[in-house]
Amino acid sequence: MTLTFLPTVLLVSLLSCAAAEEGPPPPPPFTAELAEGARGWADAGLNAEDYGTGVALFDAEWLFGTQMMTAVGLGQLILLHPGERAESLPKMEQALNAMLSEEGLAFDKKKYRGSSINGRLKENKGSAALLGYGGLALATHRAVNPESDLTKTEQAWAEAIARRLKTGKLIETYPNEIYPVDNAALIGALALHDQVTGEDHSAAIKAGVTAIKRAVDPKTGLLIQAMRANGKALDTPRGSGTFLASWFLVRADPTLARALFDAGRRELEGSVLGLYAMREHPAAYADRGGDIDSGPLLMGYSVSATGFAMGAAAGLGEQEIVEDILRTVQFGGPLAVNVVPGLKAPSGGGATGSHLGDAILLAMVTTPGRP
């Protein structure tokens, strides 16, 4: 498989230690606000108690997600705007160190009955979400700061990902729980690792892509949200997982990323109160409600599906859709933060009033477009 490389000029900027005197312009105002928010949350010493989802596991997952998306977003910000490096790199590394701390890894360890990922890296199964999402954050950091001590951790995680993908199976996130979108994260993390290091894990990536295609619903083209280890579907094809998977896959398999994105638009695209948005469920499952993945639905429209669609659109060069969703975020974001359980930070602040919201939106809006 031929990987789609980041534009050469961006890689040069990414790997340099200082921006050129006449570098790219500063980030747009809203991106700058999100970055300032993300840097603030990295400093805030967040813990699982700062998320009020009502379920301890979800609180811990959202803590990890905030740290991971903060690192990815700040890294991509540096990629696009090298002048942000001095202010953003230390905060990126704070987020990564928090992600790798005992509390950051706690959600996965608990589901594996107290077994830390550090003792299971050489296995060829398990921990798809931890390794995939965390691996992407670490690979982004390796691109920005290849001399960091964190490079050893990134290398070990990349090798663990490759070992799992080579099996040709969908990898469990937790015992007997498969979330295909988390497998897309594994693929995306390994693809970025190869782009940054020059290593070749194309066989493992191809095996992972083949496996994830088996989780695409043939009727809608959307990704099935959850499965058992035996391949039995536990949930329906949905927007939040489909668009997030598209975002993860842009580097590794732009054809599949485009297919998922286009299927999502065909099945889920619309508007609510005059604002561009994505539904969570296709027409055949329109009576279904929201959950922790989608957030509460407004006339079927999903905060998560819409936000993740922005990242996929950015990666696929669909700038008009990015702008449409940005308008939705800026008008509808305050409502979402107040109605989605656990999304609003207890202290408020940041660009959106949400720790996880600032982090995810920054990661989405700074996604490098394909050449």
C-alpha positions in Angstrom: 0.0 0.0 0.0 1.3 3.4 -0.9 0.7 5.8 2.0 -0.5 9.3 1.4 2.4 11.5 2.7 1.9 14.9 4.3 2.9 17.7 2.0 6.7 18.0 2.0 6.7 21.6 3.0 4.6 20.8 6.1 6.9 18.0 7.1 9.8 20.3 6.8 8.1 22.8 9.0 7.0 20.1 11.4 10.5 18.7 11.9 12.3 22.0 12.1 13.2 23.5 15.5 12.2 27.0 14.6 9.9 28.7 12.2 11.4 30.6 9.3 11.3 34.3 9.5 8.6 34.5 6.9 6.6 31.5 7.9 2.9 30.8 7.6 0.4 33.3 9.0 -0.9 33.0 12.5 -3.9 30.7 13.1 -7.4 32.0 12.4 -9.1 33.7 15.5 -11.3 30.8 16.5 -8.5 28.3 16.1 -6.3 30.5 18.2 -9.1 30.6 20.9 -9.3 26.8 20.8 -5.5 26.5 21.1 -5.5 28.9 24.1 -8.2 26.8 25.7 -6.4 23.6 25.1 -3.2 25.0 26.6 -5.1 26.1 29.6 -6.7 22.7 30.1 -3.2 21.1 29.8 -2.2 23.3 32.7 -5.4 22.7 34.7 -4.5 19.3 36.2 -7.7 17.7 35.1 -8.9 14.4 36.6 -11.8 12.1 36.1 -13.9 13.9 38.6 -14.0 16.9 36.2 -16.3 15.0 33.9 -19.9 14.4 35.1 -21.1 11.7 32.6 -22.6 9.7 35.5 -20.5 6.7 34.7 -17.0 6.3 36.1 -15.6 4.5 33.1 -16.8 7.2 30.7 -15.4 9.9 33.0 -12.0 8.2 32.8 -12.3 7.7 29.0 -13.1 11.4 28.5 -10.1 12.4 30.6 -7.9 10.3 28.3 -9.7 11.7 25.3 -9.1 15.3 26.4 -5.4 14.7 26.9 -5.0 12.8 23.6 -6.9 15.3 21.5 -5.1 18.2 23.2 -1.8 16.7 22.1 -2.9 16.0 18.6 -4.5 19.4 18.2 -1.5 21.3 19.5 0.9 19.2 17.4 -1.1 19.9 14.3 -1.2 23.5 15.2 2.6 23.6 15.2 2.6 21.8 11.9 0.4 24.4 10.3 1.7 27.4 12.2 5.3 26.9 13.3 5.2 30.2 15.2 3.0 28.5 17.8 5.7 26.0 18.7 7.3 27.8 21.7 4.0 28.3 23.4 2.3 25.0 22.4 5.0 22.3 22.6 5.4 22.4 26.4 1.6 22.2 26.8 1.4 19.3 24.3 4.0 17.4 26.3 2.1 18.1 29.5 -1.0 16.6 28.0 1.0 13.6 26.8 2.6 13.0 30.2 -0.9 13.2 31.8 -2.2 10.8 29.2 0.5 8.3 30.0 0.1 8.7 33.8 -1.5 6.0 36.0 -4.7 8.0 36.0 -4.6 8.6 32.2 -4.3 4.9 31.6 -6.8 3.8 34.3 -9.8 3.3 32.1 -8.1 0.6 30.1 -6.3 -1.0 33.1 -9.6 -1.4 34.9 -11.3 -3.2 32.0 -8.3 -5.6 31.9 -8.6 -6.4 35.5 -5.7 -4.4 36.7 -3.3 -5.4 33.9 -1.5 -2.3 32.6 -0.9 -1.9 28.9 2.8 -1.7 29.6 2.8 -5.4 30.4 0.7 -6.3 27.4 2.4 -4.4 24.6 4.0 -7.6 23.1 0.6 -9.3 22.9 -1.3 -9.3 19.5 -4.7 -8.4 20.9 -6.5 -5.9 23.0 -6.5 -2.2 24.0 -7.5 -0.8 20.5 -8.7 2.5 21.8 -5.8 3.1 24.2 -3.1 2.2 21.6 -4.9 3.8 18.7 -5.8 7.2 20.1 -2.8 7.4 22.3 -0.5 6.2 19.5 -1.8 8.9 17.2 -1.0 11.5 19.8 2.5 10.1 20.4 3.2 9.9 16.6 2.1 13.5 16.2 4.6 14.5 19.0 7.4 12.4 17.4 6.9 14.4 14.2 7.1 17.7 16.1 9.9 16.8 18.5 11.7 13.6 17.4 14.5 14.0 20.0 12.1 13.7 22.9 12.3 11.0 25.5 8.7 10.1 24.5 10.0 8.7 21.2 10.9 5.4 22.9 7.3 5.1 24.1 5.9 6.0 20.7 8.1 3.3 19.0 7.0 0.7 21.5 3.3 1.6 20.9 3.7 1.6 17.1 5.2 -1.9 17.3 2.4 -3.1 19.5 -0.1 -1.7 17.0 1.6 -3.4 14.1 1.6 -6.7 15.9 -2.1 -6.5 16.4 -3.0 -5.3 12.9 -1.0 -8.1 11.4 -3.4 -10.6 12.7 -6.0 -9.4 10.2 -8.6 -9.3 12.9 -10.6 -6.5 14.3 -8.9 -5.7 17.6 -10.9 -5.6 20.8 -11.0 -2.4 22.8 -12.0 -4.2 25.9 -12.4 -8.0 26.4 -15.2 -9.2 24.0 -15.9 -5.6 22.9 -14.9 -4.4 19.4 -15.4 -0.8 18.3 -14.4 -0.6 14.6 -13.7 3.1 14.9 -11.0 2.3 17.4 -9.4 0.0 14.8 -9.4 3.0 12.5 -7.4 4.8 15.2 -4.8 2.0 15.2 -4.4 2.3 11.5 -4.1 6.0 11.5 -1.6 6.0 14.3 0.6 3.5 12.5 0.3 5.3 9.2 1.5 8.5 10.8 4.4 6.7 12.5 5.6 5.4 9.1 5.3 8.9 7.6 7.4 10.4 10.3 10.0 7.7 10.7 10.3 6.3 7.1 9.5 2.8 8.4 7.2 0.5 6.4 4.3 -1.2 8.1 2.2 -1.2 4.9 1.4 -4.9 5.3 0.0 -4.4 8.8 -1.9 -1.4 7.6 -3.4 -3.2 4.7 -4.5 -6.1 7.0 -6.1 -3.6 9.3 -7.9 -1.9 6.5 -9.2 -5.2 5.1 -10.5 -6.1 8.6 -12.3 -2.8 9.1 -14.0 -3.0 5.7 -15.8 -6.0 7.2 -17.5 -3.7 9.7 -19.0 -1.5 7.0 -22.7 -1.9 6.6 -23.4 -2.9 3.0 -26.8 -1.1 2.9 -25.7 2.4 4.1 -21.9 2.3 3.7 -21.6 3.5 7.3 -19.4 1.9 10.0 -21.1 -0.4 12.5 -20.6 1.1 15.9 -19.9 -1.9 18.1 -19.4 -5.7 17.8 -18.7 -8.8 19.8 -15.4 -10.6 19.3 -17.2 -13.2 17.2 -18.2 -10.4 14.7 -21.8 -10.2 15.8 -23.0 -6.6 15.6 -23.9 -5.0 19.0 -25.1 -1.7 17.5 -26.2 -0.2 14.3 -24.1 1.8 11.7 -23.8 5.3 13.0 -22.6 8.8 12.2 -20.2 9.4 15.1 -18.1 6.3 14.5 -18.2 6.7 10.7 -17.0 10.2 10.6 -14.3 9.7 13.3 -13.1 6.7 11.4 -12.9 8.7 8.2 -10.7 11.2 10.0 -8.4 8.6 11.3 -8.0 6.9 7.9 -7.2 9.9 5.7 -3.5 9.2 5.8 -3.5 5.5 5.6 -6.3 4.8 3.1 -7.8 8.0 1.6 -10.1 5.9 -0.6 -11.8 4.3 2.4 -11.8 7.6 4.3 -13.6 9.2 1.3 -16.0 6.3 1.0 -17.0 6.6 4.7 -17.3 10.4 4.5 -19.4 10.3 1.3 -21.7 7.6 2.8 -22.1 9.7 5.9 -23.1 12.7 3.9 -25.5 10.7 1.8 -27.2 9.1 4.8 -26.9 11.7 7.5 -26.3 15.2 6.1 -28.9 17.9 6.8 -29.6 21.1 8.7 -31.2 21.9 12.1 -32.4 25.4 12.8 -30.7 26.5 9.6 -27.3 25.1 10.6 -25.4 22.4 8.8 -25.3 19.2 10.8 -25.1 15.4 10.6 -27.5 12.9 12.0 -26.4 10.1 14.2 -28.6 7.4 12.7 -29.5 6.6 9.1 -33.2 6.5 8.1 -33.7 2.8 8.9 -32.8 3.5 12.5 -34.1 7.0 12.9 -36.1 6.1 16.0 -33.0 5.5 18.0 -31.8 7.9 20.6 -28.5 9.3 21.7 -25.8 7.9 24.0 -22.4 8.7 25.4 -20.9 8.5 21.9 -23.3 10.8 20.1 -24.5 13.0 22.9 -28.2 13.9 23.2 -29.8 14.2 19.7 -31.6 17.3 18.5 -34.2 16.2 15.9 -31.8 13.3 15.3 -28.7 15.4 14.8 -25.6 14.6 16.7 -22.9 16.8 18.3 -20.3 14.2 17.8 -21.1 13.2 14.2 -21.1 16.8 13.2 -17.8 17.7 14.9 -16.0 14.6 13.7 -17.3 15.3 10.1 -15.4 18.6 10.3 -12.1 16.8 10.8 -12.8 14.3 8.0 -13.8 17.2 5.7 -10.6 19.0 6.5 -8.4 16.0 5.8 -10.2 15.3 2.5 -10.0 18.9 1.3 -13.7 19.8 1.7 -13.1 23.3 3.0 -16.6 24.5 2.3 -18.0 21.8 4.7 -15.4 22.8 7.3 -16.6 26.3 7.2 -20.3 25.3 7.4 -19.6 23.2 10.4 -17.5 25.9 12.0 -20.6 28.2 11.8 -22.7 25.5 13.4 -20.1 25.1 16.2 -19.9 28.8 16.9 -23.7 29.2 17.0 -24.7 25.9 18.5 -21.7 25.1 20.6 -22.8 26.8 23.8 -26.1 24.8 23.7 -24.2 21.5 23.2 -21.9 22.2 26.0 -24.8 22.7 28.4 -26.9 19.8 27.3 -24.3 17.0 26.9 -23.7 15.4 30.3 -20.0 15.7 31.3 -19.1 18.0 28.4 -19.1 21.3 30.4 -16.0 21.8 32.5 -17.0 22.6 36.2 -14.9 25.8 36.1 -16.1 26.8 32.6 -13.5 28.7 30.6 -11.6 27.9 27.4 -13.0 28.7 24.0 -16.2 26.6 24.4 -16.5 26.1 28.2 -15.6 22.5 27.7 -12.3 20.7 28.2 -13.1 17.9 25.8 -14.8 20.2 23.4 -11.8 22.5 23.0 -9.5 19.6 22.5 -11.6 17.8 19.9 -12.4 20.9 18.0 -8.8 22.0 17.9 -7.8 18.5 16.6 -10.5 18.6 13.9 -9.9 22.1 12.7 -6.1 21.8 12.4 -6.3 18.6 10.4 -3.8 18.9 7.6 -5.5 18.7 4.2 -4.4 16.2 1.6 -2.1 17.4 -1.1 
